[in-house]
C-alpha cells in the first residue's frame, strides 16, 4: 500500500471560526503536541488582517514560540503581499495561497475577482523567490459553490494550470462547502493527475453532507497521496449554510491504517491531542473514533456469558 501524507489544519482552519478566542499559549501547546504525532505538515496560522480573522491575531507570536521539528513543515496561509512579508519574517516553511474557482465565492471571501487574485499571486511569487519558502496553491469550491452550484472541470483545470504557470508545485483541491461526491472526486483528480503527473496534488474535504471520508477513497483510487484534515473535525466555511467541519484527522488516520495504508502518524498520540483539544474549546468535537475507540479496542464480555 502507498504512503499517505496528512496535513493538519486545526490551528488555522479549525480555530479561526471558534466562538471564543483560544489563548496563544494553548495554541502553541496544541501545535507542539501535534508536532510529536508524525504529521507531514501543520498549518499553524494565517497572516491576514486581524479584523478579518480576529481569532488568529496572534499569528507572529505563535510562529515565534512553537517548537519546530525538522520532519514537519510549518505552514501559514497568506492572502496578499503583506501577508507574504509577514510569513517570511516568521520563518514559515511553506505558504498557502488560496483562490476560489467560483467567481462569486472568491468575491465574498477575499473581496476581489479571481483574475485579481492570480495577479496578486504573481507579486507574491516574486517576493518569495529569494527565500526558499515553498508555495502551495489551494482552489476553494473546486467541487461546487453554494451560490453558483457546480463548477466545470475545465475551469478547475484552467486554474490548476494558472498555479503551475506561476511556479507552484503543490495544488490543493478543496471541497470548501462539502458539495463534492465520490464520482466527481475520482473524475476530477484523475484528470489533474493525467495532465500534471509530477504535481503534488492534495485534497481538502469537508463533511457537510457526510461524504468526506468516501471522497478520500475516491482520491486514493485516483492515486492522490496528500490529504488535509482537521483534528476533532472542527472548522467549516462561513459561506456554507448548515456547514459542519472538515474531515476529522483521527478518523482519517484510523480509516487509512485499517485499510493498510501507512501514514507515519501515531494514532494514540493523535487521539490524546484530540482529547486535549476538546478541553481547550470546551465543547464536543464531531470526530467519531475519539468517542467509539479504535476497531482494535476490545471490550469485556458482558456479564452472564461464558
VOBA-1610 file (N, C-alpha, C; in pm, whole numbers, padded with zeros to 5 digits, always signed):
BEGIN
Unk+00084-00121+00000Unk+00000+00000+00000Unk+00088+00126+00000Unk+00042+00230-00068Unk+00120+00354-00076Unk+00117+00430+00056Unk+00215+00519+00072Unk+00218+00607+00188Unk+00125+00725+00163Unk+00055+00769+00264Unk-00029+00887+00254Unk+00022+00992+00353Unk+00017+01116+00309Unk+00070+01227+00389Unk-00046+01308+00446Unk-00043+01333+00576Unk-00152+01402+00642Unk-00109+01544+00677Unk-00189+01642+00630Unk-00163+01783+00657Unk-00269+01830+00758Unk-00226+01872+00875Unk-00318+01911+00982Unk-00349+02061+00975Unk-00479+02096+00979Unk-00518+02236+00962Unk-00594+02294+01082Unk-00597+02223+01195Unk-00682+02268+01305Unk-00642+02404+01360Unk-00513+02432+01370Unk-00469+02556+01434Unk-00509+02679+01353Unk-00531+02661+01222Unk-00578+02771+01139Unk-00725+02755+01104Unk-00757+02652+01026Unk-00892+02634+00975Unk-00991+02600+01086Unk-00946+02525+01185Unk-01036+02484+01292Unk-01063+02595+01393Unk-00956+02663+01437Unk-00971+02761+01545Unk-01020+02897+01497Unk-01008+02926+01366Unk-01039+03061+01321Unk-01186+03097+01335Unk-01275+02996+01334Unk-01418+03030+01346Unk-01479+02982+01478Unk-01392+02943+01574Unk-01443+02911+01707Unk-01506+03036+01769Unk-01615+03020+01845Unk-01683+03137+01901Unk-01600+03213+02004Unk-01505+03143+02068Unk-01420+03207+02168Unk-01274+03205+02121Unk-01201+03310+02152Unk-01059+03317+02119Unk-00982+03214+02202Unk-00905+03130+02135Unk-00821+03033+02205Unk-00692+03103+02243Unk-00657+03105+02373Unk-00537+03176+02416Unk-00411+03130+02343Unk-00320+03222+02322Unk-00199+03197+02246Unk-00121+03077+02300Unk-00106+03072+02430Unk-00026+02963+02489Unk-00091+02827+02465Unk-00224+02823+02455Unk-00291+02696+02426Unk-00276+02658+02279Unk-00274+02756+02190Unk-00244+02728+02050Unk-00104+02665+02038Unk-00009+02725+02104Unk+00129+02675+02099Unk+00137+02535+02157Unk+00070+02512+02269Unk+00065+02378+02330Unk+00010+02275+02232Unk-00097+02312+02164Unk-00163+02222+02071Unk-00071+02188+01953Unk-00009+02290+01896Unk+00080+02268+01781Unk+00201+02184+01820Unk+00259+02212+01937Unk+00374+02135+01982Unk+00337+01987+02003Unk+00219+01963+02055Unk+00175+01824+02074Unk+00152+01756+01939Unk+00095+01829+01844Unk+00073+01774+01710Unk+00206+01744+01640Unk+00306+01826+01666Unk+00438+01805+01605Unk+00498+01671+01643Unk+00453+01617+01755Unk+00508+01492+01806Unk+00430+01369+01760Unk+00333+01388+01669Unk+00248+01275+01628Unk+00289+01212+01495Unk+00378+01278+01419Unk+00420+01222+01290Unk+00351+01281+01170Unk+00282+01394+01187Unk+00216+01461+01074Unk+00319+01517+00977Unk+00282+01522+00848Unk+00373+01574+00747Unk+00377+01727+00748Unk+00261+01790+00762Unk+00252+01935+00763Unk+00154+01979+00871Unk+00180+02096+00928Unk+00086+02158+01021Unk+00065+02302+00975Unk-00060+02335+00942Unk-00093+02474+00909Unk-00111+02548+01040Unk-00017+02637+01070Unk-00008+02697+01202Unk-00105+02813+01219Unk-00117+02898+01115Unk-00194+03021+01130Unk-00215+03082+00993Unk-00274+03202+00990Unk-00283+03277+00865Unk-00239+03420+00891Unk-00163+03475+00796Unk-00119+03613+00805Unk-00213+03700+00723Unk-00327+03726+00783Unk-00429+03811+00721Unk-00467+03918+00822Unk-00553+04008+00783Unk-00592+04117+00872Unk-00660+04064+00998Unk-00618+04111+01116Unk-00686+04070+01240Unk-00833+04108+01241Unk-00870+04210+01163Unk-01012+04247+01155Unk-01090+04139+01081Unk-01025+04075+00983Unk-01093+03971+00906Unk-01100+03841+00985Unk-00991+03807+01054Unk-00986+03682+01131Unk-00930+03713+01271Unk-01013+03767+01359Unk-00964+03807+01492Unk-00909+03693+01576Unk-00957+03571+01553Unk-00910+03458+01633Unk-00763+03422+01606Unk-00708+03474+01495Unk-00567+03445+01463Unk-00483+03572+01467Unk-00522+03664+01551Unk-00450+03790+01562Unk-00312+03775+01627Unk-00285+03657+01682Unk-00157+03630+01749Unk-00062+03551+01659Unk-00075+03562+01528Unk-00002+03477+01434Unk+00148+03482+01455Unk+00206+03602+01465Unk+00352+03613+01482Unk+00398+03549+01611Unk+00325+03571+01718Unk+00366+03516+01848Unk+00362+03364+01847Unk+00260+03308+01785Unk+00250+03161+01776Unk+00366+03105+01695Unk+00392+03162+01578Unk+00500+03113+01493Unk+00636+03124+01563Unk+00654+03227+01643Unk+00783+03250+01707Unk+00809+03156+01824Unk+00704+03096+01879Unk+00720+03021+02004Unk+00695+02871+01994Unk+00650+02822+01877Unk+00634+02677+01864Unk+00770+02610+01858Unk+00774+02484+01903Unk+00897+02404+01896Unk+00894+02325+01766Unk+00980+02362+01674Unk+00975+02304+01540Unk+01053+02173+01533Unk+00997+02079+01458Unk+01064+01952+01430Unk+01105+01950+01284Unk+01227+01905+01254Unk+01273+01905+01115Unk+01186+01822+01021Unk+01116+01722+01075Unk+01035+01634+00991Unk+00899+01694+00954Unk+00865+01808+01013Unk+00734+01871+00992Unk+00749+02002+00916Unk+00662+02025+00818Unk+00655+02154+00750Unk+00553+02240+00823Unk+00596+02361+00862Unk+00507+02453+00931Unk+00457+02558+00831Unk+00326+02563+00814Unk+00264+02633+00701Unk+00180+02750+00751Unk+00176+02857+00672Unk+00088+02971+00701Unk+00010+03007+00576Unk-00117+03039+00594Unk-00199+03088+00482Unk-00177+03238+00468Unk-00164+03284+00343Unk-00148+03427+00318Unk-00246+03470+00208Unk-00280+03598+00209Unk-00379+03648+00113Unk-00322+03754+00020Unk-00207+03814+00055Unk-00154+03924-00024Unk-00005+03940+00003Unk+00054+04043-00058Unk+00198+04066-00046Unk+00238+04096+00098Unk+00157+04171+00168Unk+00188+04199+00309Unk+00191+04071+00390Unk+00097+03981+00362Unk+00097+03852+00430Unk+00223+03772+00400Unk+00270+03780+00275Unk+00394+03711+00238Unk+00512+03766+00316Unk+00519+03899+00330Unk+00627+03961+00405Unk+00624+03918+00552Unk+00506+03907+00608Unk+00493+03861+00747Unk+00534+03714+00760Unk+00498+03632+00662Unk+00534+03490+00665Unk+00685+03473+00653Unk+00750+03555+00571Unk+00895+03549+00557Unk+00960+03584+00691Unk+00914+03691+00754Unk+00970+03733+00883Unk+00950+03627+00991Unk+00839+03553+00981Unk+00808+03450+01082Unk+00873+03315+01052Unk+00946+03308+00940Unk+01018+03185+00901Unk+00923+03067+00876Unk+00817+03092+00804Unk+00729+02982+00763Unk+00805+02891+00667Unk+00781+02760+00677Unk+00841+02666+00583Unk+00768+02668+00449Unk+00639+02696+00454Unk+00556+02694+00334Unk+00443+02793+00354Unk+00398+02853+00244Unk+00278+02937+00249Unk+00172+02880+00158Unk+00049+02901+00197Unk-00067+02860+00116Unk-00132+02982+00054Unk-00145+02981-00076Unk-00227+03079-00146Unk-00365+03018-00166Unk-00466+03102-00176Unk-00600+03046-00196Unk-00683+03136-00286Unk-00749+03073-00382Unk-00845+03141-00468Unk-00962+03046-00489Unk-01081+03101-00500Unk-01197+03017-00526Unk-01214+02995-00675Unk-01255+02877-00714Unk-01292+02852-00854Unk-01415+02934-00888Unk-01506+02944-00796Unk-01627+03024-00813Unk-01596+03172-00801Unk-01634+03249-00903Unk-01613+03394-00900Unk-01688+03458-00784Unk-01812+03415-00763Unk-01893+03474-00655Unk-01833+03444-00519Unk-01791+03320-00497Unk-01735+03284-00367Unk-01605+03360-00343Unk-01524+03378-00447Unk-01398+03449-00429Unk-01423+03594-00387Unk-01523+03656-00451Unk-01555+03794-00415Unk-01609+03802-00273Unk-01686+03703-00231Unk-01739+03702-00094Unk-01628+03678+00007Unk-01531+03596-00030Unk-01428+03553+00064Unk-01314+03653+00076Unk-01265+03704-00039Unk-01148+03793-00036Unk-01173+03929-00101Unk-01297+03955-00143Unk-01337+04085-00197Unk-01258+04123-00324Unk-01232+04024-00408Unk-01168+04054-00536Unk-01204+03948-00637Unk-01183+03979-00765Unk-01210+03882-00870Unk-01104+03774-00870Unk-01132+03664-00937Unk-01032+03556-00944Unk-00910+03602-01024Unk-00930+03682-01128Unk-00816+03734-01205Unk-00728+03822-01117Unk-00790+03906-01036Unk-00713+03992-00946Unk-00635+03909-00844Unk-00696+03798-00797Unk-00625+03710-00704Unk-00498+03655-00768Unk-00509+03606-00891Unk-00392+03549-00957Unk-00287+03657-00988Unk-00330+03778-01020Unk-00234+03886-01041Unk-00156+03912-00912Unk-00224+03910-00800Unk-00157+03928-00671Unk-00061+03815-00640Unk-00097+03694-00681Unk-00009+03579-00657Unk+00124+03595-00731Unk+00120+03658-00849Unk+00244+03682-00922Unk+00340+03767-00842Unk+00288+03872-00777Unk+00371+03958-00691Unk+00426+03878-00574Unk+00342+03795-00516Unk+00385+03714-00401Unk+00496+03618-00441Unk+00482+03552-00556Unk+00584+03457-00601Unk+00717+03526-00622Unk+00716+03647-00678Unk+00841+03721-00697Unk+00905+03756-00563Unk+00823+03788-00465Unk+00875+03821-00332Unk+00936+03699-00264Unk+00877+03583-00288Unk+00922+03460-00220Unk+01039+03392-00290Unk+01070+03431-00412Unk+01175+03364-00491Unk+01308+03355-00417Unk+01340+03459-00342Unk+01471+03468-00278Unk+01477+03397-00142Unk+01366+03341-00098Unk+01358+03297+00041Unk+01376+03147+00063Unk+01344+03067-00036Unk+01344+02922-00016Unk+01216+02869+00046Unk+01121+02957+00073Unk+00990+02914+00125Unk+00911+02851+00012Unk+00859+02730+00034Unk+00780+02665-00069Unk+00638+02722-00072Unk+00572+02705-00185Unk+00439+02764-00205Unk+00341+02655-00249Unk+00227+02651-00183Unk+00116+02564-00223Unk-00001+02652-00263Unk-00076+02608-00362Unk-00192+02684-00406Unk-00320+02605-00386Unk-00416+02664-00317Unk-00544+02598-00293Unk-00652+02653-00385Unk-00740+02564-00429Unk-00856+02603-00510Unk-00983+02573-00429Unk-01038+02676-00369Unk-01164+02659-00294Unk-01278+02636-00391Unk-01385+02578-00342Unk-01507+02547-00418Unk-01478+02470-00545Unk-01373+02387-00543Unk-01338+02308-00662Unk-01445+02205-00696Unk-01527+02169-00599Unk-01629+02066-00621Unk-01771+02123-00611Unk-01783+02255-00606Unk-01916+02316-00602Unk-01919+02441-00517Unk-02009+02531-00554Unk-02024+02659-00485Unk-02169+02674-00438Unk-02191+02722-00314Unk-02329+02737-00266Unk-02406+02848-00335Unk-02335+02936-00408Unk-02400+03046-00480Unk-02422+03012-00628Unk-02320+02949-00690Unk-02325+02923-00834Unk-02354+02778-00869Unk-02343+02689-00771Unk-02360+02547-00799Unk-02231+02483-00848Unk-02244+02380-00929Unk-02128+02306-00977Unk-02034+02391-01059Unk-01905+02362-01047Unk-01802+02430-01126Unk-01750+02331-01230Unk-01732+02377-01352Unk-01690+02286-01458Unk-01548+02237-01434Unk-01524+02111-01472Unk-01389+02057-01458Unk-01290+02136-01543Unk-01336+02188-01657Unk-01249+02269-01741Unk-01199+02393-01670Unk-01287+02456-01594Unk-01247+02577-01519Unk-01148+02540-01408Unk-01174+02428-01340Unk-01081+02384-01235Unk-00943+02357-01296Unk-00939+02286-01408Unk-00812+02256-01473Unk-00742+02384-01519Unk-00818+02480-01566Unk-00760+02609-01605Unk-00691+02675-01487Unk-00755+02670-01370Unk-00698+02734-01250Unk-00575+02657-01200Unk-00579+02523-01208Unk-00459+02446-01173Unk-00344+02489-01264Unk-00373+02503-01394Unk-00272+02545-01490Unk-00215+02683-01458Unk-00299+02774-01412Unk-00250+02908-01376Unk-00155+02902-01258Unk-00184+02816-01162Unk-00091+02797-01049Unk+00042+02740-01100Unk+00034+02639-01186Unk+00156+02576-01238Unk+00240+02678-01314Unk+00176+02763-01393Unk+00248+02867-01467Unk+00319+02965-01375Unk+00263+02987-01257Unk+00327+03075-01159Unk+00449+03010-01092Unk+00463+02879-01107Unk+00573+02809-01043Unk+00535+02733-00918Unk+00404+02726-00890Unk+00355+02649-00774Unk+00367+02500-00805Unk+00421+02424-00711Unk+00444+02281-00734Unk+00353+02191-00650Unk+00265+02252-00571Unk+00171+02176-00490Unk+00036+02246-00496Unk-00069+02174-00538Unk-00203+02232-00551Unk-00302+02148-00471Unk-00388+02217-00397Unk-00492+02151-00319Unk-00628+02180-00379Unk-00703+02075-00408Unk-00843+02090-00449Unk-00928+02082-00323Unk-01001+02190-00295Unk-01075+02198-00169Unk-01225+02194-00192Unk-01289+02103-00121Unk-01436+02096-00122Unk-01487+02183-00008Unk-01473+02312-00026Unk-01490+02411+00079Unk-01626+02403+00148Unk-01729+02368+00073Unk-01864+02370+00128Unk-01928+02231+00133Unk-01846+02127+00118Unk-01897+01991+00133Unk-01998+01950+00029Unk-01977+01990-00097Unk-02071+01959-00205Unk-02023+01845-00295Unk-01898+01804-00281Unk-01840+01703-00367Unk-01892+01563-00338Unk-01889+01476-00438Unk-01928+01336-00420Unk-01819+01247-00480Unk-01816+01119-00444Unk-01704+01033-00483Unk-01676+01023-00632Unk-01779+01013-00716Unk-01752+01003-00860Unk-01688+01130-00914Unk-01738+01243-00868Unk-01683+01371-00909Unk-01536+01382-00869Unk-01506+01340-00748Unk-01367+01345-00698Unk-01277+01257-00783Unk-01321+01136-00811Unk-01241+01044-00892Unk-01215+01102-01031Unk-01318+01154-01095Unk-01303+01206-01231Unk-01211+01327-01234Unk-01230+01422-01141Unk-01151+01545-01143Unk-01005+01518-01106Unk-00984+01436-01004Unk-00846+01406-00963Unk-00772+01328-01071Unk-00841+01238-01136Unk-00779+01161-01245Unk-00738+01254-01358Unk-00823+01353-01390Unk-00791+01448-01497Unk-00670+01533-01462Unk-00662+01579-01337Unk-00549+01661-01295Unk-00420+01579-01297Unk-00425+01457-01246Unk-00304+01375-01240Unk-00258+01333-01380Unk-00352+01314-01471Unk-00314+01278-01608Unk-00242+01394-01677Unk-00289+01516-01651Unk-00230+01631-01718Unk-00101+01679-01653Unk-00095+01669-01519Unk+00026+01714-01447Unk+00073+01603-01353Unk+00130+01497-01406Unk+00167+01381-01323Unk+00271+01410-01216Unk+00353+01514-01235Unk+00456+01547-01136Unk+00408+01643-01028Unk+00289+01696-01044Unk+00235+01793-00948Unk+00199+01723-00818Unk+00236+01784-00705Unk+00190+01732-00576Unk+00045+01775-00557Unk-00046+01681-00566Unk-00188+01710-00555Unk-00238+01671-00417Unk-00306+01764-00351Unk-00364+01739-00219Unk-00514+01761-00225Unk-00586+01701-00131Unk-00731+01715-00124Unk-00772+01763+00014Unk-00872+01849+00016Unk-00925+01908+00140Unk-01076+01891+00136Unk-01127+01804+00222Unk-01270+01774+00222Unk-01338+01821+00350Unk-01460+01870+00334Unk-01548+01896+00447Unk-01652+01785+00453Unk-01708+01768+00571Unk-01802+01657+00591Unk-01946+01706+00602Unk-01974+01818+00536Unk-02104+01884+00550Unk-02221+01792+00517Unk-02204+01706+00418Unk-02311+01614+00378Unk-02272+01468+00399Unk-02177+01445+00488Unk-02142+01310+00528Unk-02063+01230+00426Unk-02004+01297+00325Unk-01932+01223+00222Unk-01781+01243+00227Unk-01731+01304+00334Unk-01590+01337+00341Unk-01496+01219+00326Unk-01513+01115+00408Unk-01423+01000+00400Unk-01448+00918+00274Unk-01572+00914+00226Unk-01599+00846+00099Unk-01524+00916-00015Unk-01514+01047-00007Unk-01440+01121-00109Unk-01290+01092-00101Unk-01240+01069+00020Unk-01100+01029+00035Unk-01074+00899-00040Unk-01166+00804-00031Unk-01149+00676-00101Unk-01136+00698-00251Unk-01214+00792-00305Unk-01202+00822-00448Unk-01069+00888-00479Unk-01022+00973-00389Unk-00891+01034-00407Unk-00781+00929-00409Unk-00790+00832-00320Unk-00693+00723-00317Unk-00696+00643-00446Unk-00817+00619-00496Unk-00831+00544-00621Unk-00768+00617-00739Unk-00764+00750-00730Unk-00701+00831-00835Unk-00552+00849-00813Unk-00500+00793-00704Unk-00357+00799-00678Unk-00311+00919-00597Unk-00405+00993-00535Unk-00368+01110-00455Unk-00314+01063-00319Unk-00200+01122-00278Unk-00133+01079-00155Unk-00139+01181-00042Unk-00183+01304-00070Unk-00179+01412+00030Unk-00321+01455+00067Unk-00349+01461+00199Unk-00484+01494+00246Unk-00477+01592+00363Unk-00555+01698+00352Unk-00571+01791+00463Unk-00688+01745+00550Unk-00671+01759+00680Unk-00777+01721+00772Unk-00763+01804+00899Unk-00867+01803+00981Unk-00870+01890+01098Unk-00896+01807+01224Unk-00810+01821+01321Unk-00823+01748+01447Unk-00963+01767+01505Unk-01025+01657+01544Unk-01158+01664+01604Unk-01270+01691+01506Unk-01236+01722+01380Unk-01340+01756+01281Unk-01390+01898+01293Unk-01310+01988+01352Unk-01352+02128+01365Unk-01351+02198+01229Unk-01399+02321+01230Unk-01392+02404+01111Unk-01524+02412+01038Unk-01519+02471+00919Unk-01639+02488+00838Unk-01637+02623+00769Unk-01697+02629+00654Unk-01696+02753+00575Unk-01809+02845+00621Unk-01780+02973+00648Unk-01886+03066+00692Unk-01989+03096+00584Unk-01957+03061+00457Unk-02049+03087+00347Unk-02127+02963+00306Unk-02124+02858+00389Unk-02197+02735+00356Unk-02304+02713+00462Unk-02429+02747+00431Unk-02537+02729+00530Unk-02544+02585+00581Unk-02548+02570+00711Unk-02558+02438+00772Unk-02429+02359+00772Unk-02318+02425+00741Unk-02191+02353+00727Unk-02144+02296+00860Unk-02098+02171+00853Unk-02023+02114+00964Unk-01875+02125+00929Unk-01790+02059+01006Unk-01648+02082+00992Unk-01580+02003+00883Unk-01446+02012+00888Unk-01360+01936+00798Unk-01366+01787+00832Unk-01314+01704+00744Unk-01298+01565+00783Unk-01203+01560+00902Unk-01228+01467+00990Unk-01158+01457+01117Unk-01025+01383+01099Unk-00916+01442+01146Unk-00784+01383+01126Unk-00773+01244+01184Unk-00818+01228+01308Unk-00801+01097+01370Unk-00890+00991+01304Unk-01008+01031+01256Unk-01093+00937+01182Unk-01028+00898+01050Unk-00966+00996+00982Unk-00898+00969+00856Unk-00780+00874+00876Unk-00696+00902+00974Unk-00579+00816+01000Unk-00624+00675+01037Unk-00726+00665+01119Unk-00778+00534+01160Unk-00826+00456+01038Unk-00903+00520+00949Unk-00952+00452+00830Unk-00837+00405+00742Unk-00741+00493+00718Unk-00629+00458+00631Unk-00549+00341+00688Unk-00526+00342+00817Unk-00449+00233+00878Unk-00526+00103+00877Unk-00657+00109+00896Unk-00739-00012+00886Unk-00728-00073+00746Unk-00711+00012+00645Unk-00703-00034+00507Unk-00563-00075+00465Unk-00467-00056+00555Unk-00331-00098+00523Unk-00240+00011+00469Unk-00289+00134+00461Unk-00205+00245+00418Unk-00114+00287+00533Unk+00003+00339+00499Unk+00092+00395+00602Unk+00078+00546+00602Unk+00082+00604+00721Unk+00070+00749+00735Unk+00186+00811+00812Unk+00257+00730+00889Unk+00362+00783+00975Unk+00308+00851+01099Unk+00176+00850+01118Unk+00113+00919+01230Unk+00084+00820+01343Unk+00119+00858+01464Unk+00090+00778+01582Unk-00054+00809+01625Unk-00145+00717+01599Unk-00287+00743+01622Unk-00318+00762+01770Unk-00252+00688+01857Unk-00278+00704+02000Unk-00240+00844+02048Unk-00125+00894+02001Unk-00086+01030+02037Unk-00185+01131+01981Unk-00231+01107+01858Unk-00326+01197+01795Unk-00457+01202+01873Unk-00503+01087+01918Unk-00627+01083+01996Unk-00611+01156+02129Unk-00492+01149+02188Unk-00467+01221+02312Unk-00472+01373+02289Unk-00417+01418+02177Unk-00422+01561+02145Unk-00566+01604+02116Unk-00643+01518+02052Unk-00783+01548+02026Unk-00861+01566+02157Unk-00831+01481+02253Unk-00897+01494+02384Unk-00863+01629+02447Unk-00738+01668+02436Unk-00695+01797+02491Unk-00764+01912+02415Unk-00780+01897+02284Unk-00849+02000+02205Unk-00991+02021+02256Unk-01061+01912+02287Unk-01197+01923+02340Unk-01200+02002+02469Unk-01097+01984+02553Unk-01088+02061+02678Unk-01063+02209+02649Unk-00980+02236+02549Unk-00945+02374+02517Unk-01065+02451+02463Unk-01141+02391+02371Unk-01254+02464+02310Unk-01383+02449+02390Unk-01383+02359+02487Unk-01495+02343+02581Unk-01628+02308+02515Unk-01620+02224+02412Unk-01744+02170+02355Unk-01712+02036+02288Unk-01817+01960+02259Unk-01799+01829+02198Unk-01745+01843+02056Unk-01657+01752+02018Unk-01599+01751+01885Unk-01674+01652+01796Unk-01681+01677+01665Unk-01755+01587+01575Unk-01690+01451+01551Unk-01560+01438+01579Unk-01489+01314+01549Unk-01552+01191+01612Unk-01542+01077+01542Unk-01609+00954+01586Unk-01516+00857+01659Unk-01393+00841+01610Unk-01303+00742+01672Unk-01269+00779+01815Unk-01260+00908+01843Unk-01233+00951+01980Unk-01346+00910+02075Unk-01468+00896+02021Unk-01581+00855+02104Unk-01592+00703+02114Unk-01581+00636+02000Unk-01607+00491+01995Unk-01482+00407+02019Unk-01364+00468+02002Unk-01240+00392+02013Unk-01201+00329+01880Unk-01079+00283+01871Unk-01030+00215+01751Unk-01098+00079+01735Unk-01100+00031+01614Unk-01161-00101+01591Unk-01084-00213+01660Unk-00960-00185+01695Unk-00878-00285+01765Unk-00898-00283+01915Unk-00973-00185+01965Unk-01001-00177+02109Unk-01111-00277+02143Unk-01079-00376+02223Unk-01177-00478+02262Unk-01234-00446+02399Unk-01350-00504+02427Unk-01422-00473+02550Unk-01450-00601+02629Unk-01475-00589+02759Unk-01504-00708+02840Unk-01629-00781+02792Unk-01631-00910+02803Unk-01750-00990+02770Unk-01863-00953+02867Unk-01986-00932+02814Unk-02098-00896+02904Unk-02118-01001+03013Unk-02157-00958+03130Unk-02181-01047+03242Unk-02282-01155+03212Unk-02259-01274+03260Unk-02352-01385+03240Unk-02320-01470+03121Unk-02230-01425+03033Unk-02190-01504+02917Unk-02065-01585+02948Unk-02057-01706+02894Unk-01940-01793+02916Unk-01886-01837+02782
//
